[in-house]
Amino acid sequence: MIIALACFSGDAFAQGLETFANFPETTNAYKDGTFVGQDGSTWTYKQCRGDSTINAPTPCLRKYADATKPAGNILSGTIHNGCGVISFDYKQPFTSNVNVDLLINGTVVKNIKTTGEQGVVKNSGQVTVNVSGDFTIEFRQYDNVAGQVMIDNVTWTSYQGTTKPEPTNYPTNFKAVVKGTTIELTWDDATGGQLPDAYLILAYEKTQGKQVEWTNPPVDGVYQADDVDLTNDDHGIKNVAYGVKTYTFEKVKPGYSVEFYIYPYTNSGSNINYKTDGTAPSADVTSSAVVATQNFSNGLTPWTQFSVLGNVQKWDTIARYGINNSPCAKMTGYIDATTTEASEDWLISPSFAIEDGQFFSFYSAMNYGSGDNTLTVWVSSNYTSGDPTTATWTEYTNRAILSTGSFTWVNSGQIDLADFANQSNVHIAFKYTCGTTNARTWEIDDFTLTKPGFLGIPSLTEAGFKLYPNPCSEQFIIENQKTTHYKVTVYSMQGIAMLRAESSDAIYRMDASKLKPGVYIVEVLDRATNIKATSRLVVR
């Protein structure tokens, strides 16, 4: 108590104070919830308990146990007037050492650790932040081995520092890539005399028959809050800290063309200063259309399992351990805590008819045991049923990214099925193998089979355009029979925009010399109606 009071009195000048007086938890049960902080914002906590205190009440953040018992965190709402310096009290309540991050606006500004200091109340000291405008405070467990931690008596000063000029340059190499049902953006950080504090990403979906475009750049002094769900409307917003260089939009309408712009900015809140001169980098893709999914929420069906070796263990589903604590598929060689059964067990998809440009992806998680190639990925076009070893399979393991342990879920990436295009009986399978010792445990979730979203919309001919020659090598021609303004985009079969052009000409010649030989999709967007049409293009 004396230590806590001393820390409080030392920061009595602070502009902000949070003692968690409204934190509602008092038992040893870890819970999620919200409460109104002394700063007036709504704080959100996940997996926190309240039976042990520094100055009651005190949130205690859970350590990671497994997928059903994740690590805790606590996050403020939006706080105004900037943050100059911040400090807080903390305590290691149990035998596990503390390893917790303090984040301001999602950026780590301080990491706190303890070593065998159970029950000792400590103070972080003055942490210099110097962030102007609106900000958030978050305490988050550093990793999956961090022990429980108690946080209390958070104090901070306001920051009225001088505002920075707008960034000197835009970021470079801005790209958008379709990954299953998501779109991943990447870029290289802006350089120059004035570096940005963050980036604003604007997204819009070019809706059929409707003009929806962000024609104006952002306005200085006007902060735009995040809106990352592109399934609710036709636009999206995301603020990303300088240095991160990537963001993935998870919620995207299938089969839609999406265009992205990125603007660097300095400062925050009413002092926000965007770079808007010149041309902001842009990228566009067409999101994938979903052909089939399997999240194992209702068991393995229509997937099947077959045990080639081993009588006890087999692929099955397990509740609450999957993505977002949902069910998932699981296989292990362990019969009990110490006994392992030698196993070869297959988890096999139903039959798929594969078209040009189709991909599949999945998530995997793994822990325990040892050995490589205990989970492998296979594709077959002549499997029917029963024993998979009677069919011919092609191994795809080296085309997938797999989990490396600690039950960390990892996305496989987009796996191209071009080798099986235009075949009607294609099965995808996961094969698990282990010996009589050191068996690994593998989990699979969120399998998705997708195709490019630009397939299935009107052809260029139907929309009043012609494309020739096809196949081509050096160039191709778009003949416009409607004499309107239009945009031409050439996509790879993965949905990545390779070439772009705008024209109002009746005859427009487009350079294709930089395209590698292969199959592409040419999309023409009528700027007057926002109606789009496509055609396949073969480049030799």
Salt bridges, closest charged atoms under 4 A:
ASP51 OD1 - ARG49 NE 2.81
GLU117 OE2 - LYS122 NZ 2.98
ASP134 OD1 - HIS80 ND1 2.75
GLU138 OE1 - ARG140 NH2 2.92
GLU184 OE1 - LYS179 NZ 3.14
ASP197 OD1 - LYS164 NZ 2.81
GLU205 OE1 - LYS253 NZ 3.75
GLU213 OE2 - ARG527 NH1 2.63
ASP226 OD2 - LYS238 NZ 3.14
ASP227 OD2 - HIS235 NE2 3.77
ASP233 OD2 - HIS235 NE2 3.76
ASP234 OD2 - LYS210 NZ 3.20
ASP234 OD1 - LYS253 NZ 3.56
GLU259 OE1 - LYS487 NZ 3.32
ASP277 OD1 - LYS275 NZ 2.85
ASP284 OD1 - ARG500 NE 2.22
ASP419 OD2 - ARG399 NH2 3.15
GLU502 OE1 - HIS485 NE2 2.83
GLU502 OE2 - ARG527 NH2 2.56
ASP526 OD2 - LYS482 NZ 3.34
